Amino acid sequence: MDKYIIEGGAPLYGSVRVQSAKNAVLPLLAASVLTEERVIIRRCPRICDVLHMTEILGELGCKTRFEGDALVIDGADAANHEIPAALAKEMRSSVFLLGSVVARFGKARIAYPGGCDIGLRPVDLHLKGLRRLNVRVEEEGGYINCASDRLKGAEIVLDCPSVGATENIMLASVKGEGTTVLRNAAKEPEIRDLQDFLNRMGAKVRGAGTGTVRIEGVRALHGVEYTPMPDRIEAGTFLIAAAMCGGEIAVEGASAENLAALIDKLREISCKIAVKDDKIYIKSDGERRSLRLIETMPYPGFPTDLQAPATALACICEGSAVIVENLFETRFKHVPELIRMGADVVVRGRAAFVRGVPALHGADVAAGDLRGGAALTLAAISAEGRSTVTDLSHIDRGYSGFEYKLAALGAKIRRIRV
Ligand code: UD1
């Protein structure tokens, strides 16, 4: 039950290094089940979602341990194919395990997954894809049961480019018989990271990052030592923080190409952005022209995971802005909290209509989900006066040392145990 105490208003200066991407690491952990050999994930962030995933791997019989910042997974003794409700409900990524667990054991039984409460998050595309790969799928009593004597390659067209379904189908087919061609695949950079990881294990996957992924089944996969890609959402969060607070920071170990949609918007409101190697420099003198319109889209469009921080930013930009959330139904839970801080926002369906105010003021607010919690923290460090942010467990799911990193940039933020 920790909370942040924040004195807002300090500009940000200095540099911050981003962690490895949560959304890359989670599927890699699912992929580690595919081999009996040792897998080492270097620079693995100790965020709660990762720790939960290691608990789930432990339930399957894998041994996991941190050696410094590397996570070592030893799956030699894995023998269990069931993930109970208590673990699966904590996070949605447990559903990725269907593909890899059924590929390893010929069967999988997983309780319906949980995750952020940001609207309906069906798994129909995952299950449809698995069925096409010769998996028998039954849903009973809150569990998904999968079984297959032999996974077989297939032509699959996704109804919509789901990140998780793309990854799950890659994981299920990588040791299948024959070739799988997956069309209308999601193009998120984390999917390419999964492809690179699988290929380093001996898989034959190509096309990830485009709309068509081809997976040629191989007999076995071996161990691997791998450094995942940087977290583009964490990097984007810090860029938005600088735009909101003013100042000049460098975000290190980040890919500007993966953040093109955000960088374009930040330039539109008059932030100065420069890129050199893996560093993104942002300078903001406090002038923030209107953001006008943000519509979340699958990659390379504006990421839904940066919608909440971008909405917080729009609250203190000049003029009006419309923020349209096209991916998830109820991803505006941060808005009532922003209104408590003086924001002028109306939500209708999937759109938030924002009228900028010169500054937000401090208030006691609660994080309702992961990115919404980050958004409220940014709002508080940029606001006039004192705020508290509670329900930090949501933020801890995806950001490691969030408050330390912000404090190192000059934000007046500390965490206290209640
Ligand atoms: C992943 C990310 C999450 C991000 C999201 C969209 C991880 C661990 N999480 O989530 O941070 O917000 O991508 O970029 O990588 N859908 C269906 N049926 C399905 C699956 C999805 O209708 O079987 C719909 C969803 O309701 C949603 C859309 O497809 O509207 C996108 O969801 P998806 O890409 O699957 O998101 P996740 O993989 O859950």
Residues whose N, C-alpha, C, O or C-beta is under 5 A from the ligand:
A	BS01	UD1	N23 L26 S93 L120 R121 P122 V123 D124 L125 H126 P161 S162 V163 G164 A165 T304 D305 L327 F328
